[in-house]
C-alpha cells in the first residue's frame, strides 16, 4: 500500500521579532477591494519569502482600486482557522469584522453594494503587519447588523462581517518595510 500521508517541511520558531509582530488587535483602517477586479492570471505577486509585494488589478472599466473602511477604535477583528475536512482536504475559513458608522445615504449605499460584492480585505495588526484575507476565493458579506442601543451613551455602530472559505491560510503584504507598504496600499486607494 502506498503512503499517502503529507508531511511538514519545517517548524515554527519564537523570536523577539515574532512576538512583536504577533500583538493582538487591529488598527482602525481596513482596505477592501473588489475580488472581481483582480487580474485573474496573477492577482497577487509573491516574493521568494512568501510575502505579497504587489496587487494586480485587471484595470479597465469599473476599476476602483482599494477602498478604505475606518472602523471604531478597538472594535475591528479578523479570524482565520485551519480545518481538516472528512475528505482529507483542508479548508481555511477567514473573516474580518469592521465596526463602522453609516449616517449618510452615500455610506448606506456602500453597505448595500457590499451585500452583493465579492471582496478581499487587508487589515493592519497592532504589531504593524498587513494581513490579506480572502486572497484565494474572496469574501462575502455575512452580516451588517446595527443596533440603536438604549441610551445616548450606547454605540450605534454597524458591525460588518465579511467571511469566506479559502484554499490557503491568510497572506502577509509587505513591500520592503512598513512605511513603503503603507505608501503602496494608499497609492491603490480609489
C-alpha positions as CSV (number, residue, x, y, z in Angstrom):
1,X,0.0,0.0,0.0
2,X,1.3,3.4,-0.9
3,X,2.0,6.0,1.8
4,X,-0.3,8.9,1.0
5,X,0.3,11.0,4.1
6,X,1.5,14.5,3.7
7,X,4.3,15.9,5.9
8,X,5.5,19.2,7.1
9,X,8.8,20.7,5.9
10,X,9.7,22.9,8.9
11,X,8.9,24.2,12.3
12,X,7.8,27.4,13.9
13,X,10.3,29.5,15.9
14,X,9.7,32.0,18.7
15,X,11.8,35.1,18.5
16,X,11.5,38.7,19.6
17,X,10.5,39.7,16.0
18,X,7.8,37.0,16.0
19,X,6.5,38.3,19.3
20,X,6.4,41.9,18.2
21,X,4.6,41.1,15.0
22,X,2.1,38.9,16.9
23,X,0.4,41.5,19.0
24,X,-3.3,41.1,19.2
25,X,-5.9,43.6,17.8
26,X,-6.3,45.5,14.6
27,X,-5.9,49.1,13.7
28,X,-9.0,51.1,12.7
29,X,-8.3,51.2,9.0
30,X,-9.2,48.2,6.7
31,X,-8.5,48.2,3.0
32,X,-11.2,46.5,0.9
33,X,-11.0,45.7,-2.8
34,X,-13.3,44.0,-5.3
35,X,-12.2,40.5,-5.9
36,X,-13.5,40.5,-9.5
37,X,-11.3,43.4,-10.4
38,X,-8.1,41.4,-9.7
39,X,-6.0,40.2,-12.7
40,X,-7.2,36.6,-13.0
41,X,-3.8,35.3,-14.1
42,X,-1.7,36.8,-11.3
43,X,-3.8,38.7,-8.8
44,X,-1.1,38.9,-6.2
45,X,2.7,38.9,-6.6
46,X,4.8,37.0,-4.0
47,X,8.5,37.3,-3.3
48,X,10.7,34.3,-2.5
49,X,9.9,34.6,1.2
50,X,6.2,34.3,0.5
51,X,5.1,37.9,1.2
52,X,2.6,39.7,-1.1
53,X,4.6,42.5,-2.7
54,X,2.0,43.7,-5.3
55,X,-1.7,43.6,-6.0
56,X,-2.5,43.3,-9.7
57,X,-5.8,44.7,-10.8
58,X,-7.2,43.9,-14.3
59,X,-8.0,47.6,-14.9
60,X,-10.4,48.7,-17.5
61,X,-14.0,49.9,-17.0
62,X,-15.2,49.9,-13.4
63,X,-11.8,49.6,-11.8
64,X,-11.9,51.3,-8.4
65,X,-8.7,50.2,-6.6
66,X,-8.8,49.7,-2.8
67,X,-11.5,51.3,-0.6
68,X,-10.8,52.4,2.9
69,X,-13.2,51.4,5.7
70,X,-12.3,53.2,9.0
71,X,-13.7,51.3,12.0
72,X,-14.4,52.2,15.6
73,X,-11.2,52.0,17.7
74,X,-10.6,48.6,19.3
75,X,-13.6,47.1,17.6
76,X,-12.2,45.5,14.4
77,X,-11.0,41.9,14.3
78,X,-10.1,39.2,12.0
79,X,-10.3,35.4,12.3
80,X,-8.6,32.6,10.4
81,X,-8.9,28.9,11.1
82,X,-7.4,25.7,9.6
83,X,-9.9,22.9,9.3
84,X,-9.2,19.3,8.1
85,X,-12.3,18.1,6.3
86,X,-13.6,14.5,6.3
87,X,-12.5,14.2,2.7
88,X,-8.9,14.8,3.9
89,X,-8.7,18.3,2.3
90,X,-8.0,21.4,4.3
91,X,-10.2,24.5,4.5
92,X,-9.2,27.9,5.8
93,X,-12.2,29.9,6.8
94,X,-11.4,33.6,7.1
95,X,-13.4,36.6,8.3
96,X,-13.0,40.3,9.2
97,X,-15.3,42.2,11.4
98,X,-15.4,46.0,11.0
99,X,-17.4,48.3,13.3
100,X,-18.4,51.3,11.2
101,X,-20.7,54.3,11.4
102,X,-23.0,54.9,8.5
103,X,-25.1,58.0,8.8
104,X,-25.4,59.4,5.2
105,X,-27.2,57.9,2.2
106,X,-23.9,57.5,0.4
107,X,-22.4,55.4,3.3
108,X,-25.6,53.3,3.4
109,X,-25.3,52.8,-0.4
110,X,-21.8,51.4,0.1
111,X,-23.2,48.8,2.5
112,X,-25.9,47.8,0.1
113,X,-23.3,47.3,-2.6
114,X,-21.3,45.3,-0.2
115,X,-24.2,42.9,0.2
116,X,-23.7,41.7,-3.4
117,X,-19.9,42.1,-3.7
118,X,-17.1,39.6,-3.6
119,X,-14.2,41.3,-1.9
120,X,-10.8,40.8,-0.3
121,X,-9.6,42.7,2.7
122,X,-6.2,43.9,4.1
123,X,-6.1,44.6,7.8
124,X,-3.3,46.2,9.8
125,X,-2.5,44.4,13.0
126,X,-1.4,46.2,16.2
127,X,2.0,44.6,15.5
128,X,2.4,46.5,12.2
129,X,1.7,43.7,9.8
130,X,-0.7,43.9,6.9
131,X,-2.8,40.7,6.6
132,X,-4.6,39.8,3.4
133,X,-7.8,37.9,3.8
134,X,-9.9,36.4,1.0
135,X,-6.9,36.1,-1.4
136,X,-8.0,32.7,-2.9
137,X,-11.8,32.9,-3.3
138,X,-12.8,36.3,-1.9
139,X,-15.0,37.2,1.0
140,X,-18.7,38.0,1.0
141,X,-21.0,39.9,3.4
142,X,-22.1,37.6,6.2
143,X,-23.9,40.3,8.2
144,X,-24.1,44.0,8.7
145,X,-26.1,44.4,11.9
146,X,-26.8,47.8,13.5
147,X,-28.5,48.3,16.9
148,X,-29.5,51.7,18.2
149,X,-28.7,51.0,21.9
150,X,-30.9,52.1,24.7
151,X,-29.2,55.3,25.8
152,X,-27.3,58.2,24.1
153,X,-24.0,56.7,25.5
154,X,-24.5,53.4,23.7
155,X,-22.8,52.7,20.4
156,X,-24.9,52.7,17.3
157,X,-22.1,51.5,15.0
158,X,-22.8,48.8,12.4
159,X,-20.9,45.6,12.7
160,X,-20.0,44.4,9.2
161,X,-18.7,40.8,8.9
162,X,-17.0,39.7,5.7
163,X,-16.2,35.9,5.5
164,X,-15.4,33.1,3.2
165,X,-13.7,29.8,2.9
166,X,-10.2,29.8,1.3
167,X,-7.8,27.2,0.0
168,X,-4.8,28.6,1.9
169,X,-4.0,30.4,5.1
170,X,-4.0,34.3,5.2
171,X,-1.2,36.1,3.5
172,X,1.0,39.0,4.7
173,X,1.5,42.1,2.5
174,X,5.0,43.6,2.8
175,X,6.7,45.9,0.3
176,X,10.2,46.4,1.6
177,X,9.2,47.8,5.0
178,X,6.3,49.3,7.0
179,X,6.4,52.8,5.5
180,X,6.8,51.6,1.9
181,X,3.9,49.1,2.4
182,X,1.6,51.9,3.8
183,X,2.5,54.2,0.9
184,X,1.9,51.4,-1.6
185,X,-1.5,50.5,-0.2
186,X,-2.5,54.2,-0.1
187,X,-1.5,54.6,-3.7
188,X,-4.1,52.0,-4.6
189,X,-6.9,53.8,-2.9
190,X,-9.8,54.8,-5.2
